[in-house]
Amino acid sequence: MSEKNPLQMISNLLHVVSRLSLLFALLGIYYQVRAITAIRVDGPAGETQFLTNLVLSLTMWGFFMGLLSLSDNERLKAKEIEKLRRSLRSGRVMVVFLVACSLLSVGLGLYFLLGRRDELVGVALVTFAVGGLGIARLIRERLKYALSAPA
């Protein structure tokens, strides 16, 4: 009986966990729709509902991106690898843009968290930003894998 590589087993486990990201994407959409519908409610109750649902949406999207970044690059199909090779320049630009926006969002989240003492908004922004950094890393790793994969 052959022994499995323990690192491959961990990679497989992380890839399975990354599939939970779909649940968080659906929750993100749900809370976004609720935030949009709360706009129609007049007064402070509508503003509170909007902000609460927006915070929950940002948090769910942050979890979605964080979990998605756990997916395994070795499971890319040949068609996906070829597409990544063709879009190498735009992929690098996207990674730089995502990192810059995510770092800006971390700073904004820390401002809300520490400066304005608005913990909910601060944590939501930081969670969203960390998810964005995870996606930037995923794209970078996929580009790197596509370049090193046999043609």
Summary of the structure (lengths in Angstrom):
residues: 151
radius of gyration: 18.7
end to end distance: 33.1
largest distance: 68.1
contacts: 446
relative contact order: 0.13
helix: 83%
strand: 0%
